[in-house]
Every structure is written in C-alpha cells, then in structure tokens.
Amino acid sequence: MQMLVLNPSFIVTMDRECRIIKDGFIGIEEGKIVYVSKEKPQEYEEIIRLPKRVLLPGFINTHTHVAMTILRGLKDDVNLQRWLMEYILPVEKLLKPKDVYYGALYGIAEMIKSGTTTFMDMYYHEIEVAKAAADAKIRSVLTYGLADVFFNTLPEEEFKKAEKFKDDLSALVSSRGLDDFLFFAYGPHSPYGCTKELLQIVREAADRDNFRIHIHLSETKSEVENSVRTSNMTPIEYLESVGFLKSDVMAAHVVWPTDGDIEILKHRGVHVLHNPTSNLKLASGVAPVPKFLEKGINVALATDGPASNNRLDMWKEISLAALIHKGISRDPEVISARTALQMATINGAYALGLERKIGSLEVGKYADFVVVNLERALESVPFHDVYSMIVYALDSRYIDSVWINGELMYSQENVLKTIDVQKLREIVNDIR
Ligand SMILES: [Zn+2]
C-alpha cells in the first residue's frame, strides 16, 4: 500500500456529524483520502507526525474575479455603481489576455497561501484564468462573464463567448488531464447586465447540458429599486418570472431580498454566495444570512474580486461572517464559529455541486486540506474549543501547509510549489 498518513493533533472533518478526531490518522493515496480514523492504520508507506497541528478541509472561495489583482487599489471608497461603471469596466475593456493570465496566477498564489483549494471565478478572457488554474494545479469552477447589456451585443452573439469558452476549456482539460481540477459553469453577469433573451438562452443551455449557473443577484439597494421601477418586480421575482431560478443557480451577494424573495430562493433551492467584506467595502449592505440559514437555504462564503475586497483570504471572510451578523441582529447565537467554518468548506462544496468530491475530510474525497500550526500562535493558549480558536483567535498567518489532491502546494519553508511568486510579482507590477 502506497498510503501516506498524516497524524495531526486534531482532524476537523466538517463531515455530516462535524466530527473532530483528536490525535487521529488521515491516509492519502492517488490524490484522495482513503483513511480517516482515531486508530493507526495497519499498513502504510509513511506517517508524518504533526503535533500541535490542526487539519481542516481546504477553503472553497465560491465567488471571485481572481484576475482583478491587477486592478487592486485602482479605486476604493466609492459605491458599487460608480466603482464598476466609472473605474473598473473602462479599464477591463483594455485588458489583454496575458494580463488576465498573470493577474489570475497572482491571485491564485494568494488564495493557496491563505488556505483556499477550490475557487469559482467569473471574468472575461476566462480561458486565461483556466490556464492559470491549470498551471497552478488548483481546483476551480470557471464561468465566462456574459453581459449583453454592458457590451451592447446581441444575446446570441454574447452567448457564443460562453460556448467558445466551454470548448476551449474542454480542450485544455483533456490536453492536460485535469478532469478533476477544472469545471465549467455558465456566468451571466446579473439581471441588470443581461437581457431577458440572454438569460433564457443560458437557462435552456444549462438544462440541456446539465451545467450550473453563476450570477450576481440583488447586490445593492439601487439594483432592486431599478428593477422594481422598470419591471415592477424585484430582481429575484424577475428571474423567477422568466423561469431562471432552479437548484443549479449559484447567486452571489443577495444583500437586498424581500421576505417573498427569500421564499422563492428557498422554494427553488438556489445557493447563496455570501461576500461580507466586499459588501461592506462597497457599502452595499449586509446580506440577511441568518434568515437564509433559518429557512434552510445553503449559504457559502466568498471573497469577491480582489479589487473590491482587497484580499483573497477566506479566513478573513470566515471571521467576519461569524461576527457581523451578531452585531446586526444583536443576537450572539445567529452564526456560530462552526457554522461560519461550514460556510467556507462543505456549504461551498454543495453550492458548486461538488459535495461528493470536496468540502470535508472523508474517505473518497480529494485530499484538499490545510494544516494549521498552533505552536506558532500565541493565541492558541489555553485550549478549549477548536472551532472557537480557528474562527475567533487565529488567522491565515498560522497556516503551515496547504495540500491539493494530496500534493503539498504551500509550506512555510519552500513557499508555493507551482508558482514562482518572485518573478510573478514583477510581471504583475508592470501591468499598466
Ligand atoms: Zn462579483
């Protein structure tokens, strides 16, 4: 047996029972988890002892535009409307494919270093993001951002961009043998960025070929007000009226739903992708996550793009998600530390439709995980509860190593396995 076994102080499984295995053993073979137990396995190739270490599932960043590292800091301290229309879109129109590649690779370096092992992206020149993900060997769901309203294109023409991307991605996946790493989904930007015709074309294609749909939804109060003004419906009612909403829809933000909207989301099984930092920074508001959870709507976590965050660190989002809703509701019980961590792991896997492959440390899933070093953190003493310590006391600085598909991708000593950050830093700095 070629099994590599890790033996940390704690395995935080995030499985259905949320088991925490103290001084347990986790075995990896051919990229997958093949053994998880309190007992030492009988046969193995090697055991790596990890005293004072916690093993967590890798984080799943369910909504980003990772190449926007190159636009980080371009404009801060304005609202979404001005930020997007006056500053971001005009510059994005000038971006060259290779800018997107290097920007994405840089963002991926940041994500791996801070514990993210899978991300979902939406952008233009998305095949460049796919190439960066392929080169870095990180898992990803990739969506080409379609917006016939923004680009003044015909719906059928705009849709061809997604179809071309799908073909290019499929060629990349087969040429590099990356079936387990890169996944396709549709990415109509938003109800206000797309015509009804385009949304319907996407819906039909998703039904026909069984792909999921990634969309921005009810992000700002003005989006909802404009929608009500023009159609007499909220954006969620509007999507419902055109038959768009189903359980394959992954909706980013959902900051301004009405109670009726929440019923629709629940009824259709829509997944919500919560981006607390980005929503705060762009002054969009705070999504009513406790209400979603109360209704049984699946809520996953995300950073959004690095130009509206301005980081790609999921640990920060976990901590913020656990805090902000307490303050808003003045109820300390609304989102526990454990729930916040679920949102960043197993809930993300459900949102992306990858719950059988990732999101928890269970036999049969990919060996994507993070090793946290308690010894390096002064804050890890005294020890009471592992969720409390991770969410409220520690942060991504205490990550010792990050593993994807059973491979060591990042370690404190030799940094990133697949990305030459020093070289990349200069390239990204020179993009103007
Ligand atoms: Zn976004």
Residues whose N, C-alpha, C, O or C-beta is under 5 A from the ligand:
A	BS01	ZN	D304
